[in-house]
Amino acid sequence: MPTLQLRRQLYSMKFLYKLLRGTIDSPYLLSKININVPSRTSRNRDLFVLAKMRTDALQNSPLQKMMSLYNKLSKIHNEIDFFFDTKGNFEKKILGALVQLEISCCIVVV
C-alpha cells in the first residue's frame, strides 16, 4: 500500500495533468503556471519556471509545490510528458518516478 505522502503527490500530479490538458477549466490557475520556453538550447530541462517567492506561505503554495515536484520527477524519469502521454501511461510513469524518489530519499549512507 502506498504511503499517504505518495498518494498525495500522485493526486497533485494528476491535478496538474488535468489542468494542462484542459479537463479542469481554470484560466486563473493556468495563468499562474510558468512554462519554460528557452530561446536557445540549454542544459536546463525543467518544464516549469519556479518564481522566487518572498514568503514561505507563497513558496509552499499547492501550485508551486506541484510544479517543483514535476521538475524533480522529470529528472528521474525523463520520458514523463503532460502533452503526449495518455492518462494511464502518465500515471504509471509518475508513480514509478515517485517510488524511485521516495527510495532515494530514504537511503542513508553509513
N, C-alpha and C positions, 0 to 999 in steps of 0.2 A: 504494500500500500504506500503510495507516495506521501511525503510529508506535507504538512499544511503549507509551508513556505513554497514548496514545489508546485502545489496546486494553485496557489495564488499567483505565482509567476506565470504559470501556463495560461491561466484565465486572463491575465493582463496582456499577454502576447496575443491571445485570441481577440481581445477587445481592440487592440491596435490594428490587427489584421482586418477586422470588420470595418473599422473606421477608415482605413486607407483604401479598402476595396469598395466602399460606398454602401455597405449593408447598413451601417449606422450613419444616419444623416445628421451631421452636426457641423455646419460651416464654422462655428466658433472654435470647436476643438481642432478642426483641420487648419485653421489659421494659426494655431499655436505650435504646429509641427514644422520644424525647420529641416528640410531635406537638403543634404549636402550635394551640391552640383559644382564639382571642381572645374575651373576654367582650363586647367591642363592636368595631365597625368601626375598623380602624386602617390605617395605610399599610404596616405590616409584613406582607408577603405570604409570608414564609418558612414552609414546611410544618413544618420541624423546628426545635426549640429546641436550641441548642448549649450545653451546660453548660460553665461555666468550669472548666478543669482546673488542678490545681496543678503538674503536671509536664509536660514536653514529651512524654514517653512516652505519657501518657494523652491528651494533646491530639492526638497523631498516631496514635491507635489506628484500626484499619480502619473501624469503625462510625462513629466521629466524622468521619473523612475523607469517608465516603460521604454522610452527612447534609449536611455542609458543601458538597460538590460538587453535590448535588442542589439545594440552595438557590441556588447560583450559576447552575446551568443553567436553573432555572425563571425566573430574571430575564432570561435571554437569550431563552428560548422559553417564554412564559407558558402555553402550552397543554399542557405535559407533565403527565400525570396518572397516578399509580400505580393509582388505583382505577377509572378509566374506560377508559383505552386498552387495546387488545389488545396482546399481547406484541410482535408485529411492528411495530405502529404506534408503540408506546413506544420500541422500539429505533431506528426511523427518526428520531423526534424527538430522542432523546438523542444519536444520532450527529451529527445536524445541529447541535445546540447545542454539542457538544464541538468540532466543527470550527470553529465561529464563535469559541468561547472560545480555541482554540489560535491562530487567526489574529489575534485581538485582542491576545493576549499577545506575539505576535512582531512586531507593528507598532512600529517605532521612529520617533519624530518627530525630524527633524533640524533 
